[in-house]
Amino acid sequence: MRTKMNNEEAMKNILENAYDFLDQAIDEVKEKPKYSIIHFYTALELLMKARLMHEHWTLILTKPQDADRDNFEIGKFQSVSLKDANERLNKIVSDGLTKEELNSFNKIRDLRNKMVHFFHKDILFHDGYVYEIMKQQYVAMYYLNHIIRDRWTNVFQLYADIDFGIDQKMKKHRDYLETKYALVKEDINKLISDGNIIIKCPACLFNSMRVYEITKEDEAVYFEGECLVCSLSDSNFFSFYCEECEERIVTNEGECKCAHCLAQYTTQDLLEIIDGTKENLRIKEGGGSRAHCSECEGFETVVPFGGLYLCLQCLNSFDEEELHECEYCGSLCTTELEMSYLTGCLACDGKFGSSSFERE
């Protein structure tokens, strides 16, 4: 006897199918634009149906009044079109597509129909048609990613193991990022007019990184940020002026290069810029002692900065109470040290590792 499929299993099946088609579409976007459009539109329809099915499985049927669960579970039914799915989402849950999204998705539907029914291979080499196809698909991908990640996140986060990751996968396509930048430019300008700080993203190089949770000292800045184009986030950033060309450098690593003049900076260079040379440490409130970093095992890479202690190798920050002194050598470390007199710290081996202990 066949076990009946529950709603969660049915929903997951639809999302997994959508993921497979979307993944294929992204892989083929340049080399096989015809198939990329077909696969992308299939994924798009499946995701619309998944959103409807989250409300009730009968909503994806063209005639819900004739619903038959057994037929549904074996795939013997006719499902709604993009247009009908959107109308039901609007009327039933007030969660349909915006005018811009629907416009974009309809263009993909029309392209898909041409590819399936009227396609001739020469059309892809006429008057830049390939570029136009890709551009329209990039716009649709941007809208779909926004819907999945933001508006419908409460639905799709229930199936977090299925990560569509459109933005992440499309980062290798520079023209996709350019299309997305054009689409979010108005939002970026509004953020700037509202007083937000926007800087050049170190990954995609667009002026699209929103800065928040900021601390600074002199002209150097330490902050968290999120790029509105390539989605670079979950990272700490450090910004300072290049000593060669005076252009601002933004980096999320302890070693970096000026994008303007290509001057190279090591962690040691950053330490000297921010904290002075070893022989001439700047005097700061709270003391000028450097500490060893327990996160990256950096030797004296942690310095006082803007009310925090900042590791200029891994760019992690620490509060003053997170610094602890080694009982044997007196060095500061960013981790609590147990029995440090005997076992030492990142800078020493403690009493057990000393030559006097060996003699004893």
C-alpha positions in Angstrom: 0.0 0.0 0.0 1.4 3.4 -1.1 2.2 5.8 1.8 0.5 9.1 1.3 2.7 12.2 0.9 2.3 14.9 3.5 2.2 18.6 2.5 5.7 19.2 3.7 7.1 16.4 1.6 5.2 17.6 -1.5 6.4 21.2 -0.9 10.0 20.1 -0.6 9.7 18.1 -3.8 8.6 21.2 -5.7 11.4 23.3 -4.2 14.0 20.7 -5.0 12.8 20.6 -8.6 12.9 24.4 -8.8 16.4 24.3 -7.4 17.6 21.8 -10.1 16.1 23.9 -12.9 17.4 27.1 -11.6 20.9 25.7 -11.0 20.9 24.5 -14.6 19.8 27.8 -15.9 22.6 29.6 -14.1 25.2 27.2 -15.5 23.9 27.6 -19.1 23.2 31.4 -19.0 26.0 32.3 -21.5 26.9 29.1 -23.3 23.4 27.8 -23.9 21.0 30.8 -23.5 18.1 28.9 -25.2 18.1 26.2 -22.6 18.9 28.6 -19.8 15.7 30.6 -20.5 13.6 27.4 -20.7 15.0 26.1 -17.4 14.8 29.4 -15.6 11.1 29.9 -16.5 10.4 26.4 -15.3 12.0 27.1 -12.0 10.1 30.4 -11.8 6.7 28.7 -12.3 7.6 26.0 -9.7 8.5 28.7 -7.1 5.2 30.5 -7.7 3.3 27.2 -7.3 5.3 26.4 -4.1 4.2 29.8 -2.6 0.6 28.9 -3.4 1.0 25.4 -2.1 2.2 26.8 1.2 -1.4 28.1 1.7 -3.1 24.9 0.4 -2.2 22.2 -2.2 -5.4 22.6 -4.2 -4.5 26.2 -5.1 -2.0 25.1 -7.7 -4.7 23.2 -9.6 -6.4 24.9 -12.5 -9.7 23.7 -11.0 -9.4 23.4 -7.2 -13.1 22.3 -7.1 -12.1 19.0 -8.8 -9.2 18.3 -6.5 -8.2 14.7 -6.0 -5.4 14.0 -3.6 -4.4 10.6 -5.1 -4.1 12.1 -8.6 -2.2 15.1 -7.2 0.4 12.8 -5.5 1.1 10.9 -8.8 1.3 14.1 -10.8 -2.0 13.6 -12.7 -3.3 17.1 -12.7 -3.2 20.4 -14.6 -1.5 23.3 -12.7 -2.0 27.0 -12.9 -0.1 29.4 -15.2 2.1 32.2 -14.0 -0.8 34.7 -14.6 -3.3 32.6 -12.6 -0.9 31.8 -9.8 -0.2 35.5 -9.4 -3.9 36.4 -9.4 -4.6 33.8 -6.7 -1.7 35.1 -4.6 -3.1 38.6 -4.8 -6.7 37.7 -4.0 -6.1 35.0 -1.4 -3.0 36.0 0.6 -2.3 39.5 -0.7 1.2 38.4 -1.5 1.5 38.5 -5.3 4.1 40.0 -7.6 4.7 43.7 -8.0 4.0 45.3 -11.4 7.7 45.4 -12.2 8.2 41.7 -11.2 5.3 40.5 -13.2 6.4 42.5 -16.2 9.9 41.0 -16.0 8.6 37.4 -15.6 6.2 37.8 -18.5 9.1 38.8 -20.7 10.8 35.5 -19.7 7.6 33.6 -20.4 7.5 35.1 -23.9 11.1 34.3 -24.5 10.6 30.8 -23.3 7.7 30.3 -25.7 9.8 31.5 -28.6 12.6 29.2 -27.7 10.3 26.2 -27.5 8.0 26.8 -30.4 9.7 29.2 -32.9 13.4 28.9 -32.2 15.9 29.2 -35.0 19.6 28.9 -34.1 20.5 32.0 -36.2 18.4 34.3 -34.1 20.9 34.1 -31.3 23.5 35.7 -33.5 21.4 38.6 -34.9 21.8 42.2 -33.6 23.1 41.3 -30.2 20.1 39.1 -29.4 22.1 37.0 -27.0 22.9 40.1 -24.9 19.2 41.1 -24.8 18.2 37.6 -23.7 20.8 37.6 -20.9 19.9 41.1 -19.8 16.2 40.3 -19.5 17.0 37.1 -17.6 19.4 39.0 -15.3 16.6 41.4 -14.3 14.2 38.5 -13.7 16.9 36.8 -11.6 17.4 39.9 -9.5 13.6 40.1 -8.8 13.3 36.4 -8.1 16.2 36.5 -5.6 14.7 39.5 -3.9 11.3 37.7 -3.6 12.9 34.5 -2.2 15.3 36.3 0.2 13.0 39.0 1.5 9.3 39.0 0.8 8.7 35.2 0.9 11.5 34.4 3.3 9.1 33.2 6.0 7.9 30.5 3.6 11.2 29.4 2.1 13.2 29.5 5.3 11.2 26.5 6.5 13.2 24.6 3.9 16.6 26.2 4.7 18.5 23.1 3.5 17.5 24.2 -0.1 19.7 27.3 -0.7 18.9 28.8 -4.0 21.8 31.3 -3.7 21.1 33.1 -7.0 23.3 36.1 -6.1 26.1 34.0 -4.9 26.1 31.8 -8.0 25.8 34.7 -10.4 28.8 36.7 -9.0 31.0 35.2 -11.7 28.9 37.0 -14.3 30.1 40.7 -14.2 27.2 41.7 -16.5 24.7 40.3 -14.1 26.2 42.5 -11.3 26.1 45.5 -13.7 22.4 44.9 -14.4 21.7 44.6 -10.7 23.6 47.8 -9.9 21.5 49.6 -12.4 18.3 48.3 -10.7 19.4 49.2 -7.2 21.0 52.5 -8.0 17.8 54.5 -7.1 17.7 52.7 -3.7 21.3 53.5 -3.1 20.8 57.2 -3.9 17.8 57.2 -1.5 20.0 55.7 1.3 22.6 58.3 0.7 20.0 61.1 0.9 18.7 59.6 4.1 22.2 60.0 5.7 23.5 56.4 5.2 27.2 55.9 4.2 27.8 54.1 0.9 31.3 53.2 -0.1 33.0 51.2 -2.9 32.7 47.4 -2.3 36.1 45.7 -2.2 34.6 42.7 -4.0 32.5 44.0 -6.9 34.0 47.5 -6.9 30.6 49.3 -7.3 29.7 52.1 -5.0 27.2 49.9 -3.3 28.4 48.9 0.2 26.2 50.2 3.0 28.2 50.9 6.1 26.9 50.4 9.6 28.2 49.9 13.2 31.1 52.2 12.6 34.1 53.2 14.7 37.0 55.3 13.7 40.3 56.9 14.7 41.8 59.8 12.8 41.1 58.9 9.1 41.0 55.2 9.5 37.6 53.5 9.9 36.5 50.0 11.1 33.0 48.9 10.3 30.6 46.2 9.2 28.9 46.5 5.9 26.7 44.9 3.3 27.0 45.2 -0.5 23.7 45.9 -2.2 25.0 44.4 -5.5 27.2 41.4 -4.8 25.8 40.8 -1.2 29.2 40.7 0.4 28.5 40.8 4.2 29.1 38.9 7.4 32.5 40.4 7.5 34.5 43.2 9.1 36.1 46.0 7.0 38.9 48.3 7.5 39.4 51.5 5.6 42.4 53.9 5.4 44.1 56.2 2.9 46.8 54.8 0.7 50.2 56.4 1.6 51.3 56.4 -2.0 48.3 57.9 -3.9 46.0 59.1 -1.0 43.1 57.1 -2.4 40.9 55.4 0.2 41.4 51.6 0.5 38.7 49.3 1.8 39.7 45.8 2.8 38.3 42.8 4.7 41.7 41.2 5.1 44.9 42.1 6.9 46.8 42.2 3.7 45.5 44.3 0.8 46.3 46.3 -2.3 45.3 49.7 -3.4 43.0 49.4 -6.4 44.2 52.8 -7.7 48.0 52.6 -7.6 48.4 48.8 -6.7 50.6 49.6 -3.6 50.7 46.5 -1.4 50.1 46.6 2.3 50.9 43.8 4.8 49.6 43.4 8.4 52.9 45.0 9.6 52.3 48.0 7.4 48.8 48.5 8.8 50.2 48.2 12.4 52.7 50.9 11.7 50.1 53.2 10.0 47.7 52.8 12.9 49.9 52.2 15.9 53.3 53.4 15.0 56.5 51.4 14.9 57.4 49.0 17.6 59.9 51.6 19.0 57.5 54.5 18.8 54.0 53.4 19.8 51.4 56.1 19.8 50.1 57.0 23.2 46.4 56.3 23.4 43.7 56.3 26.0 43.8 52.9 27.7 47.4 52.3 27.0 49.5 51.5 23.9 50.3 47.9 24.5 49.7 45.5 21.6 48.1 42.1 22.2 48.3 38.6 20.6 45.1 37.5 18.8 43.6 34.2 19.8 41.4 34.1 16.7 44.2 34.1 14.0 47.2 33.5 16.4 48.6 36.8 15.3 51.7 37.9 17.3 51.1 41.5 18.7 48.6 42.2 15.9 45.9 43.6 18.2 46.0 47.4 18.9 43.7 49.9 20.6 41.4 51.5 18.1 38.3 53.7 18.4 37.4 52.4 21.9 38.0 48.8 20.9 41.0 46.5 20.4 41.4 45.6 16.8 43.4 42.8 15.2 44.9 44.2 12.0 45.6 40.7 10.7 42.1 39.1 10.9 40.1 42.3 11.5 38.2 40.9 14.5 37.6 43.3 17.3 37.6 42.8 21.1 36.4 44.7 24.2 39.0 45.7 26.8 37.6 43.1 29.2 38.4 40.3 26.7 42.1 41.0 27.0 44.0 39.0 29.6 47.6 39.2 30.8 49.9 36.1 30.8 51.0 35.4 34.4 54.5 34.3 33.1 55.6 36.8 30.5 53.1 39.6 31.0 51.9 39.6 27.4 48.3 40.5 26.6 46.1 37.9 24.8 42.5 38.1 23.5 41.5 34.9 25.4 41.2 34.0 29.0 44.4 32.1 30.0 44.2 29.3 32.5 47.4 28.3 34.4 49.3 30.7 32.2 52.2 30.9 34.6 52.9 27.2 34.0 51.7 26.7 30.4 52.3 30.1 28.9 50.4 31.9 26.1 50.8 32.6 22.4 54.1 34.4 23.1 55.7 32.0 25.6 55.7 28.5 26.9 55.4 29.4 30.5 57.3 28.0 33.4 57.1 24.5 32.1 58.8 25.5 28.9 61.6 27.6 30.4 65.2 26.6 30.6 65.2 27.1 34.4 62.4 24.6 34.7 64.5 22.0 32.8 67.4 22.6 35.1 65.1 22.1 38.1 
